[in-house]
Amino acid sequence: MLADIDLKSSSGEQAVSGAKTEKKSASAAAAASDIENNDDQHHTATIPLSQSQEGSTSRRIMLRGKPSYHFHMKRPRRNVKKRSIVAAQLQNIEEHKEMLMGMDTTQQNERRDVRDHRLDDKDQYRAPRVALVLFLLVCTAGGYRGFSQYWSARNSDAAAGARRVARMEGGEDGTRSFFRRSGEDDEHREALLLAADGLEGLLGGGENVTEEENIEDIPTTLFDETIEAPQDLSNLVNIFHEHYNPNVNKLFLWHIPRTGTTTIKRIASYCMGLTIASEAGKTEMARAGGGDGSSIQELRIVEGLDGVKFAAVDLSYPDGIAIAKSLNVGLSDRVDLVSSPYLWDTAGIFDGYHKGYMVAMFRHPIERATSLYFSMRKNPQYEKQVGSLSSIEQYAKSSLVENNWMTRFLSNTLSGELTPQHEAIAKEVLRTKCLIGLLRDKTETMRRLEVLFNLKAKEKRSKRREECQEKLLYWDWPGKNRHEPVVSGEAWDILHKHNTFDLRLYEYAEKLFKAQGKLFQDTPSAW
């Protein structure tokens, strides 16, 4: 009986457990079916449950109070199932929104294609954008580097300019001479600081004077057209192609105001005994020719109280040059040196056989203009014109200020507007017709000129003559006047605008001065 009860209880228990198992199996099968339906609908990954898995879930046992699985079962990846469900729900919500907007399946697919295409476009343009960013970074770095180099160069130029101004001495303007009393020359340096902003574009930028080999052989060109020296100047010697012959050629000193030309004439006449035709004979010409000299019939040589000999003519204006031409001053053996500011008119007093050998002294245009103003201030002759101009700024703004003086006289354009054509003509005249002298390098300039003067000198070389030259050249400079240099500010800017062509021409003259040293390589120093 007990056995029957046990059997019944065990069978009852088995039935109860069987019923529970069937319920759990049914619930698990329903959940799996829902998941499969959702996965089929949203094209998501599914985890199907096989019959063996269903059976195994019913045979779970409790080990140490925790649920476990049979030894041949793998624990299901619940997180994958959750992610799949969440993704399906989000996609379902998006599709539901599209359905509310009245979009059918075709429109939904088109919308997805457009969205995918936009994503592809973003990927397509990502590389060019990155390249553009890198390019901008490189440009920024290069610009910063260039600006740093420019700023450093400008600061160094300013410092060098300050040192030059501090040392600026000598010259015709009468600032203190720093030459040694023994007569040795420390090589006078230009005292003006070239403005980097203004002159960089005009003069070629970069260095103040660029070295160029064989510049004397490079003809001047303008718009790919070669510029030739004017035919009216054909009576002047071609410096590099014709040698100076003292028996035939006449020295012609082109007089540029405030460049030291007066001192050179004084050395040639007073120290070396050369007879000069210049403005020195103005008084004698007026006395002999009834005021304007038009009645003079023959050339007359006058000797001054100091022993200087000069022709009784005045070459400081065109009419006086015409009188000198009628007296054959350019062909006479009695005259050794001719000097005048009017280049084209003076070239006419020579001929094809008795050619003139042109020499000129050059000075920085702004320094020369400043010296001219202070010289006029001290000259009673110009008191009415400059008496009311109390500063260099006022002079620069007035009608008295010069405008590209050298370019105008070299191109024979004394009035009117200047063009690059005039500048090109001026450069070609300097290249072919002029022996260059520089005020900032008086020692080398005088060494070259003395070679020419010695061939004509009437005074024998002596200690007295050398002392005379040293005195005039270094510490007894005629026409000295002391003044402060103009290196910046309003006056500099205005004078710069009035001398743009002359500034470039002066730089070209500096290059020619260096190139012409080849003509005097075999000549010893005068000192």
C-alpha positions in Angstrom: 0.0 0.0 0.0 2.8 2.3 0.9 4.4 1.3 -2.3 1.2 2.3 -4.2 1.1 5.6 -2.4 4.7 6.3 -3.3 4.1 5.3 -6.9 1.1 7.6 -7.0 2.9 10.5 -5.4 5.8 10.0 -7.7 3.6 9.8 -10.7 1.7 12.9 -9.5 4.9 14.7 -9.1 6.0 13.7 -12.5 2.7 14.8 -14.0 3.0 18.2 -12.3 6.5 18.6 -13.3 5.6 17.5 -16.8 2.9 20.1 -17.0 5.3 22.8 -15.8 7.8 21.7 -18.3 5.3 21.9 -21.1 4.2 25.4 -20.0 7.9 26.5 -20.1 8.5 24.9 -23.4 5.4 26.5 -24.8 6.4 30.0 -23.6 10.0 29.5 -24.9 8.6 28.4 -28.3 6.4 31.4 -28.4 9.2 33.8 -27.6 11.4 32.2 -30.2 8.6 32.5 -32.8 8.2 36.2 -32.0 11.9 36.8 -32.4 12.0 34.9 -35.7 9.1 36.9 -37.0 10.7 40.2 -36.0 14.0 39.1 -37.6 12.4 38.1 -40.8 10.6 41.4 -41.0 13.6 43.7 -40.3 16.3 41.5 -41.8 18.2 41.2 -38.6 20.4 38.4 -37.3 18.4 35.7 -35.3 19.3 32.9 -32.9 16.9 29.9 -33.6 16.1 27.4 -30.9 16.3 23.8 -31.9 14.3 21.0 -30.3 17.3 19.8 -28.5 17.8 23.2 -27.0 14.1 23.4 -26.0 14.5 20.1 -24.3 17.6 21.1 -22.6 16.0 24.1 -21.1 13.5 21.9 -19.5 16.3 19.9 -17.8 17.9 22.8 -15.9 19.0 21.9 -12.5 20.0 24.0 -9.5 23.7 23.8 -8.5 24.6 25.5 -5.3 21.6 27.7 -5.5 22.3 29.1 -9.0 20.7 28.3 -12.3 23.0 26.4 -14.7 22.8 24.6 -18.0 23.5 21.1 -19.1 27.1 20.4 -19.7 26.6 20.2 -23.5 24.8 23.6 -23.8 26.4 27.0 -24.6 25.1 30.0 -22.8 23.1 32.2 -25.2 24.4 35.6 -26.2 21.7 37.8 -24.7 23.4 41.1 -25.6 23.3 40.2 -29.3 19.6 39.5 -29.0 19.0 42.8 -27.3 20.9 44.8 -29.9 19.0 43.1 -32.7 15.7 44.0 -31.0 16.7 47.6 -30.4 17.9 48.1 -34.0 14.7 46.5 -35.3 12.6 48.8 -33.1 14.5 52.0 -34.3 14.2 51.0 -38.0 10.5 50.2 -37.4 10.0 53.7 -35.9 11.8 55.3 -38.9 9.7 53.4 -41.4 6.6 54.3 -39.4 7.4 58.0 -39.7 7.9 57.6 -43.4 4.6 55.8 -43.6 2.9 58.7 -41.8 4.4 61.1 -44.4 2.7 59.1 -47.1 5.9 57.5 -48.5 5.5 54.1 -50.1 8.3 51.5 -50.3 9.7 52.8 -53.5 10.1 56.3 -52.1 11.6 54.9 -48.9 14.2 53.0 -51.0 15.0 56.2 -53.0 15.4 58.1 -49.8 17.8 55.6 -48.5 19.8 55.7 -51.8 20.0 59.5 -51.6 21.2 59.3 -48.0 23.8 56.7 -49.0 24.9 58.8 -52.0 25.4 61.8 -49.7 27.6 59.7 -47.4 29.6 58.7 -50.4 30.0 62.3 -51.5 31.3 63.2 -48.1 33.9 60.5 -48.4 34.7 61.7 -51.9 35.4 65.3 -50.9 37.1 64.5 -47.7 40.6 64.1 -49.3 40.5 67.4 -51.3 39.4 69.2 -48.2 42.3 67.8 -46.3 44.7 68.7 -49.1 43.3 72.3 -49.0 43.9 72.5 -45.3 47.5 71.3 -45.7 48.0 73.8 -48.5 46.8 76.7 -46.4 49.0 75.6 -43.5 52.0 75.5 -45.9 51.2 79.0 -47.3 50.8 80.4 -43.8 54.1 79.0 -42.7 55.8 80.3 -45.8 54.3 83.7 -45.4 55.3 83.9 -41.8 58.9 82.9 -42.7 59.0 85.4 -45.5 57.7 88.2 -43.2 60.2 87.2 -40.5 63.1 87.4 -43.0 61.8 90.8 -44.4 61.5 92.2 -40.9 64.9 91.0 -39.8 66.5 92.5 -43.0 64.7 95.7 -42.4 65.9 95.9 -38.8 69.4 95.2 -39.9 69.3 97.8 -42.6 68.0 100.3 -40.1 70.8 99.5 -37.7 73.4 99.8 -40.4 71.8 103.1 -41.5 72.0 104.4 -38.0 75.7 103.5 -37.9 76.3 105.1 -41.2 74.5 108.3 -40.2 76.6 108.4 -37.0 79.7 108.1 -39.0 78.6 110.4 -41.8 81.3 113.0 -42.5 83.1 114.6 -45.3 81.7 115.5 -48.7 80.9 118.8 -50.2 78.2 119.6 -47.6 81.0 120.2 -45.1 80.3 117.6 -42.4 83.3 116.7 -40.4 86.0 114.9 -42.2 87.1 111.5 -40.8 90.1 111.1 -43.1 93.4 110.8 -41.4 95.6 113.8 -41.4 98.3 111.8 -43.0 96.2 111.8 -46.1 95.1 108.2 -46.1 91.5 107.6 -47.0 89.1 105.4 -45.0 86.9 105.4 -48.0 84.0 107.8 -47.5 80.7 105.9 -47.3 77.3 107.0 -48.3 75.5 108.5 -45.4 71.9 108.1 -46.5 69.8 105.1 -45.6 67.8 103.9 -48.6 64.2 103.5 -47.6 63.3 99.8 -47.9 59.6 100.5 -48.5 60.1 103.1 -51.2 63.1 102.0 -53.1 62.7 98.2 -53.0 60.2 98.2 -55.9 61.8 101.0 -57.8 65.4 99.9 -57.6 64.9 96.3 -58.0 64.5 95.3 -54.5 66.7 93.2 -52.4 70.3 94.7 -52.2 71.0 98.4 -52.7 73.6 97.7 -55.4 73.6 94.4 -57.2 76.8 93.1 -58.8 76.5 92.5 -62.5 79.3 91.2 -64.6 80.1 92.9 -67.9 77.4 95.5 -67.4 79.3 97.8 -69.8 78.6 95.3 -72.6 74.9 95.0 -72.0 72.9 97.5 -74.1 70.0 99.3 -72.6 66.6 97.9 -73.6 63.0 99.0 -73.3 60.1 96.7 -74.1 62.6 94.3 -75.9 63.8 97.2 -78.0 67.5 98.2 -77.9 68.2 101.8 -77.0 71.1 103.5 -78.8 72.9 106.7 -77.7 71.5 109.8 -79.5 73.3 110.8 -82.6 73.7 114.4 -81.3 76.2 112.9 -78.8 78.3 111.2 -81.4 81.1 113.7 -80.8 81.7 112.2 -77.4 84.1 109.3 -77.0 82.7 105.8 -76.4 84.4 105.0 -73.1 85.0 101.2 -73.6 85.6 101.2 -77.3 87.8 104.3 -77.8 91.0 105.1 -75.9 91.7 108.6 -74.6 94.2 110.4 -76.7 95.4 113.7 -75.0 96.6 115.1 -78.3 93.2 114.8 -79.9 90.5 114.4 -77.3 89.3 117.2 -75.0 88.3 116.4 -71.4 84.7 117.3 -70.8 83.6 117.5 -67.1 79.8 117.3 -67.0 78.9 119.6 -64.1 76.2 118.1 -61.8 75.5 120.6 -58.9 76.6 119.7 -55.4 78.6 116.6 -56.4 82.1 117.8 -55.9 82.6 118.9 -59.5 83.8 122.3 -58.4 86.6 120.7 -56.4 87.6 118.6 -59.3 87.9 121.7 -61.5 89.9 123.4 -58.8 92.3 120.5 -58.5 92.7 120.4 -62.3 93.3 124.1 -62.7 95.1 125.2 -59.5 97.1 122.0 -58.7 97.8 120.6 -62.1 97.9 123.8 -64.2 95.2 122.8 -66.8 93.4 125.6 -68.7 89.7 125.4 -68.3 86.7 126.7 -70.2 83.7 126.9 -67.9 81.7 129.6 -66.1 85.0 131.0 -64.7 85.3 133.4 -67.7 81.9 135.0 -67.3 83.2 138.3 -66.2 85.9 138.5 -68.8 83.5 137.6 -71.6 81.1 140.3 -70.6 83.9 142.8 -70.4 85.3 141.9 -73.8 82.1 141.3 -75.6 79.9 144.2 -74.6 77.9 142.5 -71.9 76.6 139.3 -73.7 79.9 138.5 -75.4 78.3 138.4 -78.8 81.0 140.7 -80.2 84.0 138.5 -79.3 86.0 137.6 -82.3 88.7 135.4 -80.9 89.4 133.1 -78.0 91.3 134.7 -75.2 93.0 132.9 -72.3 93.1 134.8 -68.9 95.4 134.1 -66.0 94.1 134.8 -62.5 96.0 136.2 -59.5 96.3 132.7 -58.1 97.9 131.4 -61.4 94.8 129.7 -62.6 94.3 129.9 -66.4 90.8 129.9 -68.0 89.1 130.8 -71.2 87.1 134.1 -71.4 83.9 132.3 -72.1 80.8 131.3 -70.0 79.5 127.7 -70.5 76.9 127.9 -67.8 74.0 128.7 -70.3 73.2 127.7 -73.9 73.9 131.1 -75.4 77.4 131.1 -73.8 78.1 127.6 -75.2 77.1 128.8 -78.7 79.6 131.7 -78.4 82.3 129.2 -77.3 81.5 127.0 -80.3 82.0 130.0 -82.6 85.4 130.5 -81.0 86.3 126.8 -81.6 86.9 126.2 -77.9 86.3 122.4 -78.4 89.0 122.3 -81.1 91.6 124.6 -79.6 94.9 123.2 -78.2 94.9 126.1 -75.7 92.1 124.6 -73.7 92.6 121.4 -71.8 89.3 120.9 -70.0 85.7 122.0 -70.7 82.9 122.0 -68.1 79.2 122.7 -68.3 75.9 121.3 -67.0 74.4 121.4 -70.5 75.5 118.1 -71.9 73.8 118.2 -75.3 74.8 121.8 -76.1 78.4 121.3 -75.1 78.7 118.1 -77.1 78.2 120.3 -80.2 81.5 122.2 -79.7 83.5 119.1 -80.6 83.7 117.3 -83.9 84.2 113.8 -85.2 88.0 114.0 -84.9 88.4 116.2 -81.8 86.0 114.2 -79.6 85.2 115.1 -76.0 86.0 112.6 -73.3 83.1 112.9 -70.8 83.7 112.6 -67.0 81.0 113.2 -64.3 80.8 113.1 -60.5 77.7 111.5 -59.0 76.1 111.8 -55.6 73.0 110.2 -54.1 70.0 112.3 -55.4 68.4 113.0 -52.0 71.7 113.9 -50.4 72.5 116.2 -53.3 69.1 117.9 -53.1 69.5 118.4 -49.3 73.0 119.9 -49.9 71.7 122.2 -52.6 69.0 123.6 -50.3 71.5 124.5 -47.5 73.9 125.9 -50.0 71.2 128.2 -51.5 70.3 129.3 -47.9 73.8 130.6 -47.4 74.1 132.3 -50.8 72.9 135.9 -50.9 72.0 135.5 -54.6 69.1 133.1 -53.6 68.0 134.9 -50.5 64.7 136.1 -52.0 63.9 132.6 -53.3 64.7 130.5 -50.3 64.6 133.1 -47.5 61.0 132.2 -46.6 61.7 128.4 -46.7 62.9 127.8 -43.1 63.1 124.0 -43.4 64.0 121.3 -45.8 60.4 120.1 -45.7 59.2 123.5 -47.0 61.8 123.4 -49.7 60.8 120.0 -50.8 57.2 121.2 -51.2 58.1 124.4 -53.0 58.5 125.0 -56.8 62.3 125.4 -56.3 62.9 121.7 -55.7 64.6 119.9 -58.6 62.8 117.1 -60.4 65.0 114.2 -61.7 67.8 116.7 -62.7 70.2 114.1 -64.1 67.7 112.2 -66.1 66.4 115.4 -67.7 69.8 116.7 -68.7 71.0 113.4 -70.0 67.9 112.9 -72.1 67.7 116.6 -73.1 64.2 116.9 -71.6 64.4 119.9 -69.3 60.7 120.3 -68.9 57.5 118.3 -69.2 56.8 114.8 -68.1 59.4 112.1 -68.0 58.8 108.5 -69.3 60.7 105.2 -69.2 62.0 106.2 -72.6 63.9 109.1 -71.2 65.3 107.0 -68.4 66.5 104.4 -70.9 68.3 107.1 -73.0 69.9 108.5 -69.9 71.3 105.0 -68.9 72.6 104.4 -72.4 74.4 107.7 -72.4 76.1 106.9 -69.1 77.0 103.4 -70.3 78.7 104.4 -73.5 79.7 108.1 -73.1 80.6 108.8 -69.4 83.5 108.0 -67.1 81.8 107.7 -63.7 83.1 109.3 -60.5 81.5 108.8 -57.1 81.6 111.3 -54.2 81.3 108.5 -51.7 84.6 107.0 -53.1 86.7 110.1 -53.6 90.1 108.3 -53.4 89.4 105.8 -56.2 87.7 108.4 -58.2 90.6 110.8 -57.9 93.1 108.0 -58.8 91.3 107.5 -62.1 90.9 111.1 -62.9 94.6 111.9 -62.1 95.6 109.3 -64.8 93.7 111.5 -67.3 94.9 114.8 -65.8 98.5 113.8 -65.8 98.5 113.3 -69.5 97.5 116.9 -69.9 99.1 118.4 -66.8 101.4 121.3 -67.4 102.7 121.3 -63.8 105.3 118.7 -63.1 104.6 116.1 -60.5 105.9 117.5 -57.2 105.4 117.3 -53.5 103.7 120.7 -53.6 101.2 119.5 -56.2 100.3 116.4 -54.1 99.8 118.5 -51.0 97.6 120.9 -53.0 95.4 117.9 -54.2 95.2 116.5 -50.7 94.2 119.8 -49.2 91.5 120.4 -51.7 90.2 116.9 -51.8 90.0 116.1 -48.1 89.8 119.1 -45.8 89.6 122.3 -47.8 86.7 121.3 -49.9 85.3 124.4 -51.8 81.7 125.3 -51.1 81.4 123.4 -47.8 78.3 123.8 -45.7 77.5 121.9 -42.6 74.0 120.5 -42.1 72.0 117.6 -40.8 71.5 114.8 -43.3 67.9 113.8 -44.3 67.5 110.0 -43.9 63.8 109.7 -43.2 60.6 111.5 -42.6 58.4 113.8 -44.7 61.2 115.5 -46.4 62.7 112.2 -47.5 59.4 111.0 -48.9 58.8 114.2 -50.9 62.3 114.3 -52.3 62.1 110.7 -53.2 59.0 111.3 -55.3 60.8 114.1 -57.1 63.8 111.9 -57.9 62.4 108.4 -58.7 64.2 108.3 -62.1 67.4 109.7 -60.7 67.5 107.2 -57.9 67.5 104.3 -60.4 70.0 106.2 -62.5 72.3 106.6 -59.5 72.2 102.9 -58.8 73.1 102.2 -62.4 76.0 104.7 -62.2 77.4 102.8 -59.1 77.4 99.6 -61.1 79.2 101.3 -64.0 81.8 102.8 -61.6 82.7 99.3 -60.5 82.8 97.9 -64.1 85.0 100.8 -65.3 87.7 99.8 -62.9 88.9 97.5 -65.6 90.1 100.5 -67.5 92.5 101.5 -64.7 93.7 98.1 -63.5 97.3 98.7 -64.6 97.5 102.2 -63.3 99.2 102.8 -60.0 97.6 104.7 -57.2 98.1 108.5 -57.1 98.9 108.3 -53.4 
